[in-house]
């Protein structure tokens, strides 16, 4: 994932708020995260990276630090009024030249600002979404859905905030990840990036005062309430209540850590459709893979010495690159003493494999080679993935020095051709990590 384009937006009252942007596609989507998240902590844990990569695949998505936290400037005197947060969002929208945009609020912290902005500036909000949103963190008169009373929430703040910076507070509200030691460590960094203990306590007290019950009824823009269960303090009943209060709001319930494990959940397509974008499928292509590996590389390195051995590897790299590209293929990766190459045509892959297997003997080495056809997924960094890659590796591992082994798929593609390849059946083989037995063929020139 790209690191995100960063900048500062100047508010109408003269403060600068930090923001980052991911993705390129329309529409502009401003995502207001829950308590503790800042623009410079989006890359600290794999689940955060996955979230923002997923959102960036839907549309251009922006995150911001409200004034007083993260890397945004601090107002004097410091306060956490919703009206100020509205000014911060407006500044970022203007910096992005977004006359109309999609606005999402997460948890009570993000939802409060999202509701306030949508009511104050409905002309700027094309659509409004909430992820695990609620009208209040604490129970109130005529509102008993919250998990905590105000006194219980204050006691919780008194318990956790002397330890602010160690990660316990943020981790307590993400139980699905709290057993991961790395996540606990990251939560400590989240808290330290967010603000110091005094400011954190002040901000938490302000959140307890947020009551969106009346504001929610004033929302006039198309709205989606999305419940996933990621946040321990927001229940499905609270999200349903929020949806009931907003005129004509839609509700999707998809419990199961949606935004932390977003793969293959159809509800995410509904969220993307509401945002106004779509999730692009991973690019999958049919290809032929060639894997080669130097036989006895450790012994060669020991007997030749480092300097000589590295020169041999450099020559091998150049030779493989030439033979692959000459046949329309691409070297996808180097594995130290091996190569993975991608071809559109299986005959080109086998021909390159045969030429390389013979040619490297001039360098004083032998290679084993595997060729397999299958579907692979193209990754943004140019790499490829999929079970076909693992399969090609196992086919290669079954071969011996100077042998080119092919899978059944390659045999079926080329056995009836007149290209001069001879396939010798080497029987059924078990391939490590792949169920069943698999017929392999040794390829030679006919």
N, C-alpha and C positions, 0 to 999 in steps of 0.2 A: 504494500500500500504506500502511495506517496505520502510524504510527511505532512502535507497540508500547507496551503499558502497562508501565511500569517500577516496580520496587519493591525493597525489601530484605527478606531473610528472616534471622531470627536462629537460629543453630545451637545445638545443645544445649550446646556449650562456650563460648557467649557471643559469637561473632563474627557480623558481618553480611555476607551475600553478596548481590551484586546479581543481579537477574534481569529479563527482559522477556518479555512474553506477546503472541502474535499470534493472531488468530482467535477464534471463539466456539463452534465445534461440539465436541460430545463425540467421543471421549474426550480427557482431558488427555494430552499427549504431551511429555515432557521430552527435549530433543535436546542431547546432549553433543558439542560440536564438537571438531575436532582442534586441535592446538597452534597458538596465535596468534590465534584468534578470540575476540572479546569481545562482550558484549551491545550496546555502543555503536558497533560497527563494522558492524552488519548492513545499513546503508543507504549504504555508501561506494562501492559499485560495482554496476552493473546486474545482474551475475550473482548477487550476494548478495541483492539485492532480489527477483530472480526465485525464488531458492531459498526464501526465507522466505514470499513470497506463495504459492508452491506448497504449502508445508507447512501454512500457515494455511488453505488451501482444503480440506485434508484433515481437520484437527481443531484444537483449541486447542493451540498449541505453545509451549513455554517454553524459553528459553535462559538459562544462568547463567554467571557468572564464578566459578570455584573460588577459594577463599581464596588471597590472595597475588598475584592477577593482576587486570587490569582495574580496575574500581571497587569490588571487594570488599575487605574489611579484611584486614590481614596479621597472621598469628599470630606470636608471638614465643616461641621462636626459629622462624624461617621454615623450613618443610619442605614436601615434596610427597608425603606419604604417601597411599596409596589410601584408607586408613581415614578420613582427614580429608575427602577428596572425597566419600565416602559420606555423611558428616554434612552436607555442603553440599547434596547432592541431596535428602536427607531433609528438610532445612529448607525448601527451595523447594516440595517436594511438600506439606508441611504448610501452608505459606503459601497454597497454591492450594486447600486443602481437598480434596486428591486422595488418598483412601484407597487407590485402586488406579489405576495409570496405565501408559501405554506408555512405555518407555525405549529410546532409541536412542543408540548410541555411534559416533562417526565417527573413523576412523583409530585408531592405537594409543592416543593421548591420551584420546579419548572412550571407546573400547572398554574400556580398562582400568577406568575408573570404572564403566561400565555392568555389566561382569561382576562386579566386586566388590560393587556394590549388589544385583544380582539374587541373588547367593549369600547375602549378609547379610540381605536383607529380601525373600525370595521372595513373602511374603504381600502386598507392596505393588505388585508388578510383574505387570500383566495380560499383557503381551507384551514381548518383548525383541528389538530389532533392531540390526544392525550395518551400517554403510555403510563399505565399504572397510576392514573390520576385520582385525586380525591379532593373534596372541598375543604377538608380540615384534618390536621394531624391528630387533634385531640377531640374528645367528646365535649359536646356543648348542650345547652338547653335545646330540646327538641331534635338533638342529633346524637344518637347513641351508637353509631356504627363504628366509630374509631376504636382502636384497640387500647388506647391509653386515655386516662383522665389527664387534666392539666397538671395536677399534683404528681401523678406518676411520671409524666414526661419531664417535669422539673427535677424530680429525683433521679431520673435517668441521666439528665444533663450533668447533675452534680456528681454522679458516679463516674461517667466517662471522661468528662472534660479535663480533670486533673491529669489524665493520661493522653491528652490530645497529642497527636503526632506519632503514636504507636500503631494506629490503624484499627483499634478495637471498636471505635464508634461506627465507622463506615462499614466494617466487616459484619457488624451485628445485624445489619439490615440486608445483607446478601447471603443468606444461609446456604444457598446452593453452591457457593464458592468458598465459604469460610473455612472449610477443611483443607484448603490448598495453602501450604506455607508461603508460597510465592505471592498468593493473593493477599495474605495478611501483611506481608512486607510492602507490597504495592499500596495497600490501603494506608499504611503509615506515610508513605510518600505523598499520596493524594491529600491527606490531611495537612501535611507540612506545606505542600504547594498551594493549598486553598487559602490558608491564612494562619495567624498565630492563635493561641488558646483564647485570649481575651476577645478577639474579633469573632472567633468561632462560637463562643458562648453567646455573644450579642446576636449573631445571626440566627442561632438556634432558637433563642427566645423570640425573635421576630417571627420565625416560622410558626411558632405556637399561636401567634396572634392572627395569622392569616385565616380568614373565614370567607370562603367563596360562594356561600349559599345564595346570596342575593345577586352577586355579579354573574353567576352562571346562568341565571334566568334571563339576563340581558344580552346574551350572545346571539347574534343574528346571522353568523356565517355558517356554511356547511361544516359539520363537526363529526369527528369520529372519536369514540372512546375505546381504547385498546387495552385490555387487561391481559397480562402475561404471568403475573405472580412472581416477578423478579424481586420486587421490593417487599420485605417481610412485614412492613407496617401498613401496606395497602391490601385490603381484602377485595374479593370479587364483589361483595355487597357494596363496598364504597365506590367502586367504579361504576356499578349499575346505578347507584344513587346519583352520581355525577351526570351520567347520560340522561337520566330521567329529568334532571333539572334544566338541561339545555334543550331548547326547542328543536325538535326534529333531529336530534343527535342519533347517530348510529352506534351500535355497541358490538364489539367483537371480543369474545373471550377465548383466549388461546393459552391456557396455563401450561407451563413447561419451559420456562427460561428462554423465551422466544428470542430476545435480542442477544443473548449470550450464546445460544446454540441455534442459529437461524436456518440451518440447512434443511431443505426438503419439508418445510412447513407451509402448507397451502395458504394459511392465514396471512403469511407475510406477503403473498401476492396481492391479497386484498388491501393490505396496508399500502403497498406500493401503488396500487391502482388509485387509492384515495389521494395519495400525495400528488398523483398526476404523472408519475413515471412508471417504469417497469423494471423488473430485475432481469438483466441480461443473462441468459444461460451461459454456463461455462462453455467456451468454444471447444467443440469436440470434432475431431477429424479422423478419418480412416487413414492409416499410414503403415509403413513398414519400418521396423526398427532394427538397427544393427548394433550389437554390443560386442566390443572386443576388449580383451584383457591380456596383459603380458604374462606369460608363464614364468614362474620363478623370479619375480621381480626383486624380492628381498635378497636372494642369492646373487643376482646380477649386481645389485647396489653394493653388496659387501665385497665382491671380487673385483669389480671395476673401480670402486671408489666413488665418492659423491660427485666430483667434478665430471668424470667421464660418464657416469650414469645419467646425470642431468643433461649432458649433451645428447646422449642417445634419446632421451625422452623428448627433447626439443626437436630432434630430427623425426621422431615418430609422429609428433603432433603435426609437423609440416606435411609429412607424407600422407597421413590420414586425411587432413584437411583438403589436400589436393585431390585425392581419389574420390572423396565424398562429393565435393563441390563440382567436380568434373562430370558427375552423373546426376546432377540436379538435387543432391541431398544437402543436409545441413548438420554440422556437428553441434549437437545440443549441449553437451557437457563433457568436460575432462574429469576423469576420476583418479588423477595422479598417474597411474600407469595403464589407464584404459580410456575408452571413448564410447559415447552413445551418439548415434547418428540417426537422423530421420529422413525417410524417403517417401515420395509419393507413389513410386512404382517398385514392386517387390523385385523385379528383375534387376533394377539398378542397385538395390541394396545387396543382392546376392553377388552381382558382378563386382561391386566394390569390395565386398568381404573376401572374395576369392583373390582379387588383386593384392589386397593388403596382406592377407595371410601369406602369400608367396613372397611379396616384396620385402617384408620386414626382416627376412632372414639375412638380408644384406647388412642389417644393423647388428647382427649377432644375437638376435632374440627371436623367440617364437610367440605367437598369440593364439588364444582360443577365441572362437567367434560364434555368436548366436544371432539368428535372424528370425523375426516373428512379425506377423501382420495382425493389427488390431486397432481398436479405437483408443485414441489418446486425447487428453485434454491439454490445451495450450494455456500456459500460465502467463501472467502479465510480464514477468521478468525474462521471458523467452524459454524457460524450462518447460518440460512436459510432465504429465502425471497420468495415473491410471493403472489398472491391473496389467495392461499390456506391457508396460515398462518393467514391472516385476517379472512377468512371464519371460520376456526377452532375456533378462538377467539370468534366470534359471536355465534357459536353453543354452546360453553361453557356458554356464558353469558345468553343464553335462559334457561339453566338448573337451577334447584333449589338445595337446600342442599341434598346431598347424591344421586343426580340424575346423570346418565350418558346419555347424549344426543348424537345421531349420525346423520350425514347428510344422504341425499339420496344416496350418493355414497357408504357409508359404508353399508347401508341397502341392496343395490343391490348386493354388494359383498358377504354378509354373510347371507341374509335371507333364502337362500335355502340350507345352509350348515347344517351339523349334529353336530355342535359344542356346542349346548345347549344354544344358546343365544335367548332370546325372545325380539322381537321388537314391541313396542306399538306405534301406529301412534299418534302423538301429533298435527297433523294438519299443515296447512300452517302458516308460521311465516315470519315476516319481520325482516331482519337482518340489523342492522345499518350500513350504508355506502355501502351496497350491493343492487343493484337494484332487484326489483321483490319480489315475495314471495317464500318461500322455505319450503319444507316439512321436518319436523324433527321427529325423533323417539327416544323414551326412551328405553334404553337397560337394560334388566334384565336377570338373569339366568333363563332358562326354567325349 
